[in-house]
Amino acid sequence: MGKGFQYPGTYYLPKGAKLGLLLDVARVLPAVKDWRDGLGAPVPCQVRWANKLYKAVAELGEEMRSKTFRELELYDGDDVAFIVVNF
């Protein structure tokens, strides 16, 4: 699990776990929300398969809270992170 979370790291979830569970456990950092609001730009949350191909991307906010995004099934080796741009 990448940057943008209060508790980043590697998580071992039960088979069939959904992205929503991981987002709830790892918690999005307030700094990520502040960064988005300060620039007025979306901060995408991305999920990649272990082979680094994109599986899903959603913007922080309503889109990330959507049932479709939260119900995405995670598999061993998947990577979840926020895309952060350094200026």
Backbone hydrogen bonds in HBPLUS format (Angstrom, degrees):
<---DONOR---> <-ACCEPTOR-->    atom                        ^
c    i                          cat <-CA-CA->   ^        H-A-AA   ^      H-
h    n   atom  resd res      DA  || num        DHA   H-A  angle D-A-AA Bond
n    s   type  num  typ     dist DA aas  dist angle  dist       angle   num
A0002-GLY N   A0080-VAL O   2.80 MM  78  6.04 171.5  1.80 154.1 156.4     1
A0082-PHE N   A0003-LYS O   3.42 MM  79  6.12 154.1  2.49 149.0 154.8     2
A0029-LEU N   A0004-GLY O   2.92 MM  25  5.52 172.0  1.92 133.7 135.9     3
A0006-GLN N   A0027-ARG O   2.69 MM  21  5.40 159.8  1.73 150.6 157.8     4
A0007-TYR N   A0026-ALA O   3.04 MM  19  4.81 155.0  2.10 149.5 150.1     5
A0017-ALA N   A0014-PRO O   3.01 MM   3  5.61 137.2  2.20 149.0 146.7     6
A0074-LEU N   A0017-ALA O   2.99 MM  57  5.95 174.6  1.99 168.1 167.7     7
A0021-LEU N   A0018-LYS O   3.13 MM   3  5.67 133.0  2.37 111.4 121.5     8
A0019-LEU N   A0072-LEU O   2.80 MM  53  5.43 146.7  1.91 151.0 162.2     9
A0023-LEU N   A0019-LEU O   2.93 MM   4  6.24 163.2  1.96 160.9 165.8    10
A0020-GLY N   A0070-ARG O   2.83 MM  50  4.12 156.1  1.89 134.8 126.9    11
A0024-ASP N   A0020-GLY O   3.01 MM   4  6.16 152.0  2.09 143.8 151.1    12
A0025-VAL N   A0021-LEU O   2.97 MM   4  6.19 156.9  2.02 151.8 158.1    13
A0026-ALA N   A0022-LEU O   2.87 MM   4  5.90 174.0  1.87 159.6 161.5    14
A0027-ARG N   A0023-LEU O   3.05 MM   4  5.60 142.1  2.20 131.3 140.2    15
A0032-VAL N   A0029-LEU O   3.07 MM   3  5.50 138.8  2.25 109.2 119.0    16
A0033-LYS N   A0030-PRO O   3.03 MM   3  5.10 113.1  2.49  97.4 113.2    17
A0034-ASP N   A0030-PRO O   2.84 MM   4  6.16 161.4  1.88 157.2 162.9    18
A0035-TRP N   A0031-ALA O   2.86 MM   4  5.93 154.2  1.93 141.2 148.2    19
A0036-ARG N   A0032-VAL O   3.11 MM   4  6.34 158.0  2.16 145.6 150.4    20
A0037-ASP N   A0033-LYS O   3.00 MM   4  6.27 167.5  2.02 153.9 157.1    21
A0038-GLY N   A0034-ASP O   2.84 MM   4  5.93 155.0  1.90 151.2 157.9    22
A0039-LEU N   A0035-TRP O   3.26 MM   4  6.42 149.3  2.36 143.1 149.3    23
A0040-GLY N   A0036-ARG O   2.83 MM   4  5.76 131.2  2.07 144.3 159.0    24
A0060-LEU N   A0043-VAL O   2.96 MM  17  5.52 148.1  2.07 131.8 140.6    25
A0083-ILE N   A0044-PRO O   2.98 MM  39  5.67 163.8  2.00 161.9 166.7    26
A0045-CYS N   A0058-ALA O   2.58 MM  13  5.30 171.8  1.59 164.2 164.9    27
A0058-ALA N   A0045-CYS O   2.92 MM  13  5.30 158.5  1.97 149.5 156.5    28
A0046-GLN N   A0081-ALA O   2.76 MM  35  5.51 169.5  1.77 176.0 175.3    29
A0081-ALA N   A0046-GLN O   3.02 MM  35  5.51 158.2  2.07 151.5 158.4    30
A0047-VAL N   A0056-ALA O   2.84 MM   9  5.23 157.0  1.90 164.0 161.4    31
A0055-LYS N   A0047-VAL O   2.87 MM   8  5.53 161.2  1.91 156.0 154.9    32
A0056-ALA N   A0047-VAL O   3.20 MM   9  5.23 154.5  2.27 143.2 143.0    33
A0048-ARG N   A0079-ASP O   2.78 MM  31  5.10 162.1  1.81 151.4 157.8    34
A0079-ASP N   A0048-ARG O   2.83 MM  31  5.10 160.6  1.87 148.2 154.9    35
A0049-TRP N   A0053-LEU O   3.10 MM   4  5.68 160.0  2.14 167.8 163.4    36
A0052-LYS N   A0049-TRP O   2.82 MM   3  5.28 156.1  1.88 124.0 125.9    37
A0064-MET N   A0059-GLU O   3.13 MM   5  5.69 121.5  2.48 176.2 164.8    38
A0065-ARG N   A0061-GLY O   3.17 MM   4  6.45 136.2  2.37 144.3 156.9    39
A0065-ARG N   A0062-GLU O   3.05 MM   3  5.02 129.1  2.31  94.9 109.2    40
A0066-SER N   A0063-GLU O   3.24 MM   3  5.20 155.7  2.30  98.0 105.3    41
A0070-ARG N   A0066-SER O   3.03 MM   4  6.27 174.0  2.03 161.0 162.7    42
A0071-GLU N   A0067-LYS O   2.88 MM   4  5.82 138.4  2.05 148.0 157.5    43
A0072-LEU N   A0069-PHE O   3.21 MM   3  5.50 165.2  2.24 111.9 114.8    44
A0078-ASP N   A0075-TYR O   3.05 MM   3  5.72 159.3  2.09 147.5 145.8    45
